[in-house]
Amino acid sequence: MSLAELFHQETGPLTRELLRQPGRFGLGQVPADLRPDAVTDMVCGFCATGCGLRVHLQDGQAVNLTPTTDYPVNLGMACPKGWEALRVLDSPERAAVPLLRDAQGRQRPVDWDTALTQFVRRFQAIQQEHGPEAVAFLSTGQMVTEELAFLGALAKFGMGMRHGDGNTRQCMASAVTAYKESFGFDAPPYTYADLEESDVIVLVGSNLCIAHPILWERVMRNRHQPQIIVVDPRMTETAMNATLHVRPKPKSDLALFYGIARILIETGRVDREFIAASTRDFEAFAEFTAEFSEERVVEETGVDADVLHRMADMICPGQRVSFWWTMGVNQSHQGVRTAQALINLALMTGSIGRPGTGANSITGQCNAMGSRLFSNTTALPGGHDFRNPRHRQKIADILGIDVKRIPEDSGLPYHRILEEILRGRIRGLWVVCTNPAHSWINQMQCRDILDRLDFLVVQDMYHTTETARLAHLVLPAAGWGEKDGTFINSERRVGVVRQVRRAPGQALSDFRIFRLIAQRWGCADLFSSWTSPAAVFEILKRCTQGQPCDITGIGTYDDLEAAGGIQWPAPEASGRPERERRLYTDGRFFHDDRRARFVWARPEPLPERPGGRFPLLLMTGRGSAAQWHTQTRTRQSSVLRRLALRDSVVEVSPTDAAALNIATGDQIEVISQRGRVRARAVLTHAVRPGEVFMPMHDEGVNRLTYAAFDPHSSQPAYKACAVRIARMT
């Protein structure tokens, strides 16, 4: 039985009941006494698909929602998380009052005046004793863009922090780095309409059915009867629907794609005209791929030769071929180069800039793109470079601050910040809207590191997250639907979020919390024009002028709502924005010579390979469409809890299970060098002998994972580590 079959066995009756009586569960029910115009359209706050939701109001407060039928992303569809987006706000776990840890180690309620006094006094004391670099922040891809920008500017330009990073480092850093090196800017080329226009869809490390169900619905709307190639070592729900399922050994896909490139080159199936006009370094890349003979690729990947050639035959110039990837590529010790191997295939076949084509990274978090472009973590606002003096001066002039306040580099990435805490050089940490004590790779070490801090502040909408429980100070924040702002989705579409209800108790929007901190810190004068999210949006638009992500032509929040979101670029002179907008239609890219680069490197072996006491390889991934990341929000909904598996599970091949006398339903332990987790065994051919799989959402999974990082992006490699399993007696 596969995990998918077990899921349907457990949740099938509820799903059928939802379809028969949606109103009983609060799904799609619109109270009869609402006025027809008592609605607000806004973007969903879960994943970066960025669906449009119509929120129904009564007495100015949200009471229900339905999908927006004409929004160009979801076209009237919504996944279970979207339907429950309001429900997860109603929880006894909401942080409704500041909490301060007392001398006995207990978190006690305090008023905002006390909380802000402690925040400023203790962080400033750390900086005075240990220097400005001794305090850092960790942000998120879950907040609206205007708040992300405010946090980064306040921390780095106002409070003097040198180091700050976001949890987008965990999901998108490899794709970002790949795009920058290959295209000259972090600019995914596609629009979701390409899923409906492709002749061939290549999905790599992407269980689209589960992770992005609305995008899978877009695939199902494709009238061209596309061939679907799924590259994944596991038989996922998406792979079950593929024309061709290619099952390489875990993390051998880089050799696979180089082998496919060699076949295409040797058989003349490349777009020489596009290569000559729009790219660089192809001949050197072609020479490199000659090393990847059929015999070598078969040996390194475990993929049969006939499958290699069948895949190559499906990827031909003239076809509308699109390449899509998610965390199965990005979360790897060589994620950047694997993403670039897919980019190389798109470039060499001319599969870019035309409908139904592209090298397309699908984002995870709802505002990962906003974080990438505006959070002041890896880049200055608008995708400007900290290291470029002209960029620093431009941003300083727009913000009206002394350019000396802007650091000359982006500071340390996420894992280096944690290392500096371990070394005692960072003593204070401000964690905003993220949960590293659950989500960080090698979780137990992360918790030990956080416990060493002199002062840990967690700003979140729930006081029960694993990280909030460790905090010296918890600041209660509003969530999606309780504040205004914008998100930018995977296809570069800027959409609006509205406040449609009040936050509980004394919780405040992150934006208002930042304003209060700026005032108490003594740097409020730097942000005198940052009076509202709408005012900051105008500032950010100016920061993008002349950049590839130029949005100076976008008007107000009302204009965004009326347009159904607007994809960047949307410069001031562009006129009325098109409903769909893809990049590189003219074959021009963002490097100075306007050419894309072929980038490659030799594959590296897994950092931790199975063997000896740990003979199995653990893979991780999505569990169901009803679960989201650390389940901080999805566990608040009774519907989503019932649509997800009740227990921790591990998929085991029947061959391995027989050798260990394990049956489906048995309680077993999964053990790595870093920890152990109990789970229920599910015997299935979805995984092969020597491999096991666990959903990423369970708290215990990251007790097992191995802390390896891509050397170019610093992204953690969550997807593979060595384990053993044992039946519990």
N, C-alpha and C positions, 0 to 999 in steps of 0.2 A: 504494500500500500504506500503510495507516495504522500508527501506532505499535502499536496493539493487535494488528493482523494480524502485524506483524513479531515482536512478543513471542510470540505463539502459535506462529509458525513456528520460533522459536529454542528455545522451552521446551516445546512440545507433547509431544515424546517423553519428556522427563523427567516431565512431569505424569502421563502415562499410566502410566509405570513406578511413580510414587509410589502411584497408585491400586491397582496390581496387587500391589506388594510394599512396603507402608509400613514394615514392620520393617527392611528393608534400609537405609533411610535414617534410622532412629531416629524415625520418625513413628508415634506411637501404639503402639509395641511395649512391652508390659508383661512384664518378666522373669517366667518361670513360678515361680521360687522365692520371689517376694515374698509375704508374708503379706497376706491381704485387707485387714487394717486398717492396713497400713503405707503410709498415704497422708496427705497434707495438702492441704486445699483453700485456694486463694489466688487473688488477682486478677493478671491478666497485667500485665507492666510495659512494654508497648510503647505502644499508643495509648489514648485516653480512652474508647474503647468500654467498657473495663473488664471483659473476659471472665473467667469463672471457669475456673481450671485445676486439675486434680487431679494433684498431684505425687506420684509413686511413689517410695518410699524403700527403701533397703537398708542396713542397719547405720547407720541414722540419716542417711544422705546421699541426696540426690535422684539418681535414675538415669534417670528418664523422666517423661513427663507425658501426660495426655489431657484433653480438654475436660470440664468438669463438666456433666453432663447436665441437672441440675435448677436450675442457676444462672439467675436470671431475665433475665440480659443475653443470653447466647449460646445457652442451651438445647441444649448439647451440641455446638456448632459451634466451630471455631477457624480462623483464617486462617494462612497459612504462617509468619508471624512468631511467632504464638503457639505453633505446634508446635515451633519452633526456639528458644524462649525460654531453655532451659537450655543449648543447644549454643553460643550466642554467648558464654557465660561461659568456655568452654574455648578460650582463645586465647593464643598466644605474645605478643600485643600487650598483655596485661593489665599494668597497673601493679602491681608486686608489692613494690616497695621505694621509699622516697623518693629523689628525684633532685635534686641541687643543681648548678647551673651553676658551673663553676670559672673561674679567671682566663683560661683559654684559650677559654672559651665552650662547653665541652663539659659535658653533663649527666652527673654522676657519682653512683653510689649512695652514700647516707649512711644512718646509723641515725636512728631517730625522734627521739632526743634532740637530735641536730644539726639536724634539720629543724625541730623546734619552736623551738629556740633562734634559728635564722635567721629564721623566720616572725615571732616576737615582736620580736626586736631590730631588724630592718629596717623593719617597719611602724611600730613605735613611734618610731624615729628619724625617719621621714618626717613623722609627726604632730607631733613636737616641733619640727621645723624649719619645716614648712609649715602646720601647723594640722590639727585633726581631720578637716576636710573633704578633705584631700589623699589619703585612702585610701578606696576604695569597693569594693563587691562586686557581682558578677553571679551570679544563682542560676538556678533551673531549674524546669520542671514535671515533671521525671523522678524526683526524690527523693520519699520518703515524707513525708507531711504533718508528722510529728513532727520530722523533720530540717530541713525548711523553716522551721518555727517556731523551732527552736533556732538555726539560722544567722541568721535575721533579728533575733532577740532578742539573741544574742551580739554581732553586728556593731553594731547600733544602740544597744542599751541598755548593753552591757558594754564594747565597744571604742571607743565614741564616734564611729562612722562616721555621717556625715550622709546619704550617698547609697548606694543599693543598689537594683537592679532585677532582674527575672527575664526569662528568654527567653520567657515567656508574653506579653511585650510584642510579640513577633514574630508571635504567632498569635491571641491572644484579646482584646487590649486594646480593639479597636473594638467587639466584641460586649459586653464588660463595660461600657464607657462608655454604649453604647446602652441596655442594660438599666437601668442606674442612672438615666439621665435619663428614660426612658419609664415604668419600673415602680417606681422608688424604691429598688431594690436589685439587685445582680447575681444574679438569680434566674431561670434558664431554667425555663420552665413545665412541661416535658414529661416523659414517661416513654417508654421505647422501645416500649412496647405501642402507642403512638399510631401508629407506622408500620404496624401491623397493623389499625388501626381507621379509618384515613382513607378517605374517598371520593375525595379529590383530594390529591395530594402534590406540592408545589412545591419543587423543588431548585434553588438558586441558587448558582452558583460552587462546586458540589459534585460531584465525580466519585465518588459514593458507592460504586460497584462496586469501585473501586481503593483509595480512601483509607480507607473503612470497610466492608470486605466483609461483616462480620457484620451490620451494619445493613441492607445491601442484602438479605441473607438474610431479615431481618425483614420487609422490604417484600414479598419473594416469598411470605411466609406470609400476606399480607393476603387474606382471603376475600371482600372486597368488590369485587374486580376494579377497583382504583382507577385513575383517570386520573392519569398522571404527567407533570407539566410540568417540563422541564429548561431553565433559563435559563443559557446558556453560549455564548460566541462560538465555541468549539471543539466539534467532533463527538466527544465523549468516549465511553467505553464505556457510561457511564450514559445519555447522550443517545441512543445507539443503541437503547435500550430504552424510550424515552419515548413517551407518547401524543402529546405536542407538544414539539418542540424549538424554542425561541425563541433566535435567534442575534443578539443586539444587537452593535453595535460594542463593542470592549473598553472597559470603564469608562463606558458610557453607560446602565447599568442604573438609575441613579437617575431619569433622565428617563423611562425605561420604566415604572417602578413608579408615578411620579406620573401618567403618562398612563393607566395601568390604574385608578388611584384615581379619576381624573376620570370615566372611563366608568362606573364603578360608581355614583358619586354622581349623575351626570346621569340614569342609568336607574333610580334608586331602589333599587338592590340593595345597601343597607346596613342594618345592624341598629340602627334608631333607638332602640329600647328599651335595648339594651346601651350604646350611645353615651351616652345621657342619664343612665343610672344609674352608669356606671363610668369615664367618661373626661372629659377637659377639652380645650378648644381645638379641637374638631372643626370648628366653623363657620369659624374662621380658616383651618384647613387646607383645607377645601373651597374657600374663596375662592382660596387659593393655587394649588390644582390646576387651576383654570380656565385658567391660563396655558398648560397643557400640552395644546394642541389636537392633534387627530389629525395634522395636517400637521407641526407642530413635532416631535412624538415620532417620526414616520416619518423625518424629516430627520435628527434627532440620533442616533437609534439604528440606522437602517437596517432596522428591522423593518417588514414590510408591514402595512398597515392591517387586512387580514383576519385576520392572525395576532394583532394586538392585541385585536381583538374576540373572536376565538376563545378567547384566554387569559382575557379578562374574563368570558366566558360560563361558563367552567369554575369560576370563583371566585364562589360565590353563598352568601348567608346560608341557613342550613338544611342545607347540605352540611357534611360533616366535612372541612374544608380545613386542611391543615397546611403551614406554610412553614418550610423548612430551609435553612440556609446554612453554609458553611465559609469557607476562606481566600480563595476568589474574591471574596467580599464584604469580609472583614476586612482583607486586605492591599491596601489601596487608599488613595489620597489623600483619599477621601471615604467611607471604610468605615463610620464611625459613622452618618452620615446615610442610607447605603444600607441598613444593618441596620434603622434606624428606619423607613425606607419600607416594609420588610416587616412590621415591628411595626404600623405604621399600617394596613396592609391587613388584618392579623389583627384589630385592634381594631374597625375600621369594619364588618367583616362578622360580628363576634361570634365569631370563630374562635379562642377561647381559653378554657381552663378546662373544656372538654368533651373526652371521648375522641375521639382522631383529629384534634385541632386543635393550634393553638399557633404562636407565633413562636419558632423553635427553632434556636439556634446549636449546632452540633456541634463539640466541642472536639477539639484535636489531640493534645496530649501526655497521657500516662497520668494525671498528677496536676496538670493545669493548674488545675482547680477548687480543689484543695488549696493551690496556690500563690496563687491569687487571694484566698483567704479567710484564709490563715494565715502568709504568708511575711514579713510586715512590710515589704513593698516599697511597694505602692500603698495598702495599708490595714493597720490594726492587726488583731490576731487576731480572728476572728469577723466580719470585715467592718466593723469600727469605723473611725471617721474620725480621722486624725491631728489635723485642725483643730478637732475638737470637744473642749473641755476636760473635759466629763463623760465622754466616751469614754476620754480619756487617763487620767483618775483611776480609772475602773473597771478598766482593764487593769493599771495600776500596783498597785492594791489586790490584784487576783487574783495577780499575779506577786510581790507583796511587795517592790516596789522604789520608790525615790523617783520621783515623777511627773516631776521635772525631768530625769530620764534619757531621757524619751520626747520625741522631736522634735515640733514643732508643725506640721510638714507632712511629706509623704512623701518629700521630696528629689527629686533630678533623675531623669527617665526615662532609659532606656538610651542613646538617641542623644545626649542632653545630657551624660551621663557621658563618652562618647567624645570629645565636643567639648571638655570640660574637660581631658581628658588632652592633647589637641592643643594647648590653650592653656597647658599646663604647670601647671595648678592642681590636678589630680589626678595624683599621682606613683606611687601604689601601687594595685594592683588584685588582688582575690581572685576568681577565676573557679571556680565550683563546678558540676561536672556539666553543662557546656555548652561549645559549640565555636564561638565567634563568628568566629574566623579563617576558618572555612568558611561559616557560616550568615549572617553579617551582610551587609546590603545594601551594595553598593559595597565588595566584599571587599578589594581591594588597598589602599584607603585605611585600612580597619580594621586590616590587618596593619601598615601603617606606623605607625598610632596606637599599637598594642600594643607595637611595638618601641621606642617613646619612653619607656616606663615605667621608673622607677628599680627597681621590684620588681614582677614579675608572678608570682603563685602560681596554679597550676592544680591543682585537686583533682578527680581523675577516676579511672575504673576502667580506662582505657587510656592508656598513655604515648605513643601514636602519633598522637593527634589533632593537627590543624593548630595548635590553640592550645597544646597541651601542648609541642609542639616549640619554641615561642617562650618558654616559661616559664623563669624563674630558679630556681623551685622547683616540683617536682611532688610532690603528696601522693597516695599510692595508696589508692583507696577501694573498698569493697565495692560490688557491684551488686545488682540485683533478685535475690531468692532467697537472698541472703547476709546478710539483716538483717530485722528486724521493723518493722512500721508499718502505715499505712493510705494508701490512695489514694481520691480522690473523682472519679467519672467524669462524663461529660457530662450524664447525667440526675440528677445530684446524689446518686448512690449511694455511700455510704462502704463500702469493702471492705478486707479485711485482706491484708497481705503477710507471709509467714513466712520465717524463716531455715531453709533446707533443705539448705544446704551451706556449707562453709567458704570464705572468701575466700582467694585465693592469696597465698603468701609472707607479707609483713608488712603487706598491705593491711588496713585497718580500716574498719568502718562509718563513714559520715559522722558519725553521732551520737557515736561514741566519739572521733573526731577533734575534734569541737567541744568535748567535755568536756576533752580534753587541752589544747586552746588556751585555754579559759577558765581552767584552772588556771595555765598558764604566763603568761597575760596579767595575772593577778592579780584576776580578777573571778569566781572560782569560787563565792564566797559568794552571788552573785546567783542562781545556778543549783543551789543545794544540793538542791532537791527534783526537779531534772531528772535523775533517776537512771537512767531507762530510757525507751524509746519508750512503753511502756504508762503510765508515770507522767506523761509529757508529754501523752498523749492525755486523761488525766483533767483536766489543767490546761486544755487547749484546750476541752474540753466546757464548763467553767465560763465560759470567755471568750465562748461563744456564747449564754449564757443571756439570753433576752429578745430575741434577734436573729432576723431571718427564717430564718437558718441554724441555729437552735437544735438542738443534738444532745445535750442533757443527758439525754435518755431512752435513749440508746444505752448498753449495758452494756460488757462487756469485748470483747476481740478474739475470744474464743470465741463470744460472743453474735452478733457480726457474721458469723462463719463459719456459725453454725447458721441464721441468718436469711437467708442468701444476699445479704448486704449490706443496708444500710438507707438509704433516701433521706432527705435532710433536707427539711423540718424534722422532727425527732423529739424534741420537748420532753419533759421528765420526766413530765408529766401525760398524755401522749398514749396511754399503754397499749401494747398489743402492736402493733408497726408493721405496716402493710399491705405486701403484696408490691410493689405499684405505687402511686405517689403523685404526682399532678400538682398544680400550683399554680393559684391564681386561680379555683377552682371556684365560689367565692361572688361573683365579680366584684369582689373587693376587692384592692387593690394596696398597695404599701409606702410611698407618699407620705403625708404627714400627713393629707391629706383622703381617703386610701384610693382615689384615682382615678389611672388611667393617663394619661399625657400624649401628645398628638400632637405630634411634633417634626419639623421639616423645615427645609430650606435650599435655595437655588438651586444647581443642579449647577455644578461647576467643571470647566474643561477639563483634559485630561491635562497633568501638569507637563512631560513631555517627549514631544512629538508627532513622528511620523515626518515626514521631509522632507529635501530636499537630499542630503547625503552619506549619510544614514541613513534610507532610505525605507521600511523595514519596521518593524513593531511586534512585539517579542518578548514572548510570553506564557510563563509558567512554571507547573508543577504537578506532580502525582504522576506517577511513571513506571510503577510496578507495585506490586501488593499485597505483593511481597517486599522492597521497599525502604522505608527509614525515614529521614527527615530527612537528616542528613549521612552516613548509612551507617556511622557509628562502630561500631554493633553488628551491623547486618545483613550487613556485608561479612565478618564473622567466621565466618559459616555457609556451608559449601560448597553446601548445598542452596539457600539464599536467593540466593547468587551465581549459581547456575545458573538460577534462576527469574527473574532480572532480566536486562535487556539487558546484553551484554558491553561495548559501546562507548557513548561519548557520541553521542547522536543529536539531530538537529534536524528537525522536521517542516516541510516546505515545500510550498506549493501547486504543482501541475503548471504553472500559468500562470507563476508567478515562476521556476520551475526552467527552463522552456523559454527564457525570456528570457535566462537566465544560463548556458545550456548545461550544466545540472546534471542528473544522473541518480541514481536511488536507489542508494545504496552509495558514491557519490563522497565523498571527503574534502573538506570545505569549512571555511571560517573564518566564524565569526559575530563581528562587530566592532561595538562601541559606542564612545562617546567615552571610556570608562573602561578598556577592555581588549579582548582578543580570545581566542576559544576555538576549538579544532579539534573537529569533530564529523562524524559520518557522516550524509549526507542521506537522508531518508525522504520520498518524494513521496506526498502524500496529499491528498484533498479534506476531510480532517478540519479543516484550516485553510484559510482563504480567501485569495485574492490579497491581498498587502500585510501578511500576518500569518505569523509563524513561531512554533514552540513547542519548548521544551526541558524535559526533566524537571528538577526542582529539586534532585535529589540529587547531581548531579555537582559536583565541587569548583569547576570553572571557571565555572559559571553566574553566580555572584554577583560575578565580575569585570566582568560586563556591566551588572548592574541599576543603576537610578538611585535615588539616596537622596532620595526624597520621603516625606513623613510626613503622616498624618492630623492636622490641627491640634487635634482634640479628644482623641484617644487616644494620639498619638505613635507609632502603629503604622506600620512601614515598608510602602511600596507596592511589593511585590516583583513584581507581576504584569504590568507593562507598561513597556517602555522602547524607545527607537528604536535600530535596528541596521541593518547591511547584511550581506549574505552574499556570499562569493566562492568560486568553485571553486579548489581548490589545484592548482597545476601540478606 
